[in-house]
Amino acid sequence: MDLLLTGGTVVTMNREREVLVEADVLVQDGRIAKVGRGLKPRGTRRVVDVTGKVVLPGFIHGHLHACQTLFRGRADGLELLDWLRERIWPFEASHDAASMRASADLTFAELIRSGSTAALDMGSVHHYDAVFESARDAGFRLVGGKAMMDAGANVPDGLRESTAESLAHSLQLLERWHDTHEGRLRYAFAPRFVLSCTPELMREVARLSREHDVRIHTHASENAKETDAVRQYSGGRDNVDFFHTLGVSGPHVTLAHCVWLSAEEQELLRDTRTVVCHCPGSNLKLGSGIAKVPEMLEAGITVALGADGAPCNNTLDMFNEMRLAAVLHNPRVGPLAMTPMRVLEMATLHGARALGLEDQVGSLEPGKRADITVVDLSDLHAAPTPEDVLAPLVYSGRATDVTHVFIDGRPVLKDGVLTTLDRASVVANANANVERILQRRKRARSS
């Protein structure tokens, strides 16, 4: 498992935010042993010359739906609630274990190819074993859980579950997968959002998450109509406030989106140290709005980055999310609020906090897991590369610039080629499974 990366520009993301030119990274037993200049191989079994390339922590998605990747491009032109009820929920209800595995394989192949090494994922109601199995075989670092849905209007039969069923199924998955495969796979309770969960379910999730020391991952204040519906459902409370009354707040909770926040909710996020995940590509495509990320960051709230699902974004490329996060807020707050370093923090360190893994990943420091991405910025769209590599990483970088990805020191991408997944087979299997689902839905509608 020993590995030495030599001669690269190392973006450490350590406390001092050091960027070391012509430096080396030594990996031993899956962890970073040393970062510095002039490190010698001395028996190291693998030496990779990364001269002229950028070495940085693997990107971490703070909000994802691997179950939806199979439906990319099939839910365009709708706002959130219609998008869910008319397209996404019916598609998710059509999954079986084989199609779920195909969707997850496609997800992790795309994530690794674009430099991501970890994600916080929310599944559908059923077949979440297939997602964990896919991450296991791909060598990907995953914190995830089945969607919990014991309430809601227009929910297909295939997604309906009782409170007891939802809790029991979640606990079975937790027992089976949490902290397995050298800690690379971890469970998180994933109640979908306020409108699809009873208060009883949310209170029990809050209790169980503390009992088992696992995360809670849900959605909050994504869309204005959703926020209005939550107020009606909760007796006038806003999303974050309502979650807090049910015990769903704190540093072990990650809330996706948080676009429509009141000043009081922002203070509540800060005071409880609840983590937020910004999904700019998804929020723009669904017309949901623009979260006030600069204000949240200035208030001391941890804000990660995520692609959300492929049907509401079309790409899972973190470079896309970084560029959007960097430029989206400039017309309102000016071009200095979202610096390249601040955006990289969101994509690495803050992502690690969103997964509850800040002591394990997110920076290149001795003792942390060796989740490493290598990027070549020498192509036309990034040239000429300035001395400061942060700006081209955030503003110009592309998935195709990623040359190597290591997770726990193991190569999952080598010279731009996936090593744990076969690209052609993944795409062919995805195409076959989505066609099978479309035919099944067509027969169901005609019967």
Secondary structure, DSSP 8 states (H G I E B T S, - for coil): --EEEEEEEEE---TT--EEEEEEEEEETTEEEEEESS---TT-SEEEE-TTSEEEE-EEEEEE-GGGGGGTTSS-S--HHHIIIIIIHHHHHT--HHHHHHHHHHHHHHHHHTTEEEEEEE--SS-HHHHHHHHHHHT-EEEEE-EE-S--SS--GGG---HHHHHHHHHHHHHHHTTBTTTTEEEEEEE--GGGS-HHHHHHHHHHHHHHT-EEEEEES-SHHHHHHHHHHHTS--HHHHHHHTT--STTEEEEE--S--HHHHHHHHHHT-EEEE-HHHHHHTT-----HHHHHHTT--EEE--B-GGGTS---HHHHHHHHHHTTHHHH-TTSS-HHHHHHHHTHHHHHHTT-TTTSSS--TTSB--EEEE---STTT-S--S--HHHHHHT--GGGEEEEEETTEEEEETTEESSS-HHHHHHHHHHHHHHHHHHHHHHHH-
